[in-house]
Amino acid sequence: MEFSEVYCFNCKKILGRYNTKFYSEDRINELVNTTYSTHIRNGHQVNIRKFEKN
């Protein structure tokens, strides 16, 4: 399965993990802008990265 995870470099932790089968890249970007907006406003670097789980 392929997942996209939202990672904060400042906190060094995964904020969320989303299955790419159910969440498109546009939907994940929308979630980041709404759900994790406090991290972004506080100057944290939030990144979306993909990984595959066997």
N, C-alpha and C positions, 0 to 999 in steps of 0.2 A: 504494500500500500504506500502511496505517496502522500506526504503531509507537507503543509506549510506551517512554519512556526514563527510566531512574533517574539523577537528576542530584544531585550534591552541591554545595551553594552554598559551602561552606567551601573545598573543593578546587578548585572551578570546573571540574569535568570530569564527563563522562558515565561512569557506572559500568557501565551495561548498557543494551542496546537489545533490545526484545522485540516480535515481530510479534503484533498483536492477533488475528490469525486463529488462531494456535496457543496463545496465552496469554491467559486471561481476566484480568479486573481482580483477582479474588480470588487467582488463582495468582501474579500479579505481586506483590501485597501479601505473600503468603506467602514468596516469594523474597527480598523486601526484608528481611523480619524475620529470615530465617535467614542469607542470604548476606552482607548488608551490615550486620549487627548491630554489628560493631566500629565502623563509622562512627557509628552512632547512639549507642553507648555512649560514644564520645569527644566527644559533644556536637555532632556535625555535623548540619546540616539536610539531610536527604535528601528529595527531592521526586520524584513520578512525574508526568511530563508527556507529553502526546500530540502527535504530529506526523504529517504525511502526506508521503510521499516519492513523487514522480512517476516 
